[in-house]
């Protein structure tokens, strides 16, 4: 599941909080099995606006999800890395505004950042 954002905003809409709860529950289960797990929160934007402003906005979106997961759900900060991709990886290839491109996604990256 991805968390979607309003145009030009890094604030997580209330409509997305149910998804975050589901994500946090799954992460808690994974972390109980292995406390060394690491998850990457990836921020994205649509292609409207400058490349530089979209880069910053994508980083802020990723950080917003990390903050909510840590502060509201108690996910350990050490388990969360963030990255912003700006408009680099559009889900819907368009230069126009599209809500599906304004998102954060999360993936487990333990084996990449902490090889056995």
C-alpha positions as CSV (number, residue, x, y, z in Angstrom):
1,X,0.0,0.0,0.0
2,X,1.1,3.5,-0.7
3,X,0.2,6.6,1.4
4,X,-1.0,9.4,-0.9
5,X,-0.7,13.1,-0.4
6,X,-2.5,16.3,-1.4
7,X,-0.9,18.4,-4.1
8,X,2.2,20.3,-2.8
9,X,1.8,18.9,0.7
10,X,3.9,16.6,3.0
11,X,1.1,16.4,5.6
12,X,-0.4,13.0,5.8
13,X,-4.2,13.3,5.1
14,X,-6.5,11.8,7.8
15,X,-7.9,9.5,5.1
16,X,-4.6,7.7,5.0
17,X,-4.2,7.0,8.7
18,X,-6.0,3.6,8.4
19,X,-3.4,2.5,6.0
20,X,-0.6,3.6,8.3
21,X,-2.1,1.6,11.1
22,X,-2.1,-1.5,8.9
23,X,1.5,-0.9,7.9
24,X,2.6,-0.4,11.5
25,X,0.9,-3.6,12.6
26,X,2.7,-5.6,9.9
27,X,6.0,-3.9,10.8
28,X,5.6,-4.7,14.5
29,X,5.1,-8.4,13.7
30,X,8.2,-8.4,11.5
31,X,10.3,-6.6,14.1
32,X,9.2,-9.0,16.8
33,X,10.7,-11.8,14.7
34,X,13.9,-9.9,14.0
35,X,14.6,-6.6,15.7
36,X,17.4,-5.8,13.2
37,X,14.9,-5.4,10.3
38,X,15.2,-2.2,8.3
39,X,12.5,-0.5,6.2
40,X,13.0,2.1,3.5
41,X,10.4,4.8,3.2
42,X,10.4,6.2,-0.3
43,X,8.9,9.6,-1.1
44,X,7.6,10.5,-4.5
45,X,5.9,13.5,-6.2
46,X,4.1,14.1,-9.5
47,X,6.0,16.0,-12.3
48,X,4.3,19.4,-11.7
49,X,6.8,22.0,-10.4
50,X,10.6,22.2,-10.5
51,X,12.8,19.2,-10.2
52,X,14.5,20.7,-7.1
53,X,11.2,21.5,-5.3
54,X,9.8,18.1,-6.0
55,X,13.0,16.5,-4.6
56,X,12.6,18.4,-1.4
57,X,8.9,17.6,-1.2
58,X,9.5,13.9,-1.7
59,X,12.0,13.9,1.1
60,X,9.6,15.7,3.4
61,X,6.9,13.2,2.6
62,X,9.1,10.2,3.5
63,X,10.1,12.0,6.7
64,X,6.4,12.6,7.6
65,X,5.6,8.9,7.4
66,X,8.7,8.1,9.5
67,X,7.6,10.6,12.2
68,X,4.1,9.2,12.4
69,X,5.4,5.6,12.6
70,X,7.8,6.5,15.4
71,X,5.7,8.9,17.4
72,X,2.2,7.4,17.0
73,X,2.9,3.7,16.6
74,X,6.2,3.2,18.5
75,X,8.2,1.8,15.5
76,X,11.9,2.2,16.4
77,X,13.5,5.0,14.5
78,X,16.6,2.8,13.9
79,X,14.4,0.5,11.8
80,X,13.4,3.3,9.4
81,X,15.5,4.9,6.6
82,X,14.1,7.6,4.3
83,X,14.8,8.6,0.7
84,X,13.1,11.1,-1.6
85,X,13.0,10.4,-5.3
86,X,11.1,13.5,-6.4
87,X,9.5,13.0,-9.8
88,X,12.1,10.4,-10.9
89,X,9.8,7.3,-10.6
90,X,6.3,8.3,-11.7
91,X,3.7,5.6,-11.1
92,X,1.6,7.2,-13.8
93,X,3.8,8.6,-16.6
94,X,2.4,12.1,-17.1
95,X,3.6,15.7,-16.8
96,X,0.2,16.6,-15.4
97,X,-1.0,16.4,-11.8
98,X,-1.9,12.9,-10.8
99,X,-2.7,11.9,-7.2
100,X,-1.3,8.4,-7.7
101,X,2.2,9.9,-8.1
102,X,2.1,11.9,-4.9
103,X,2.9,9.0,-2.5
104,X,5.3,7.3,-0.1
105,X,6.0,3.6,-0.3
106,X,7.7,1.3,2.1
107,X,9.9,-1.7,1.6
108,X,11.9,-4.1,3.7
109,X,15.6,-3.6,2.9
110,X,17.3,-5.5,5.7
111,X,19.3,-7.8,3.4
112,X,20.6,-4.8,1.3
113,X,21.8,-2.6,4.2
114,X,22.7,-5.3,6.7
115,X,23.9,-8.4,4.9
116,X,24.1,-11.6,6.9
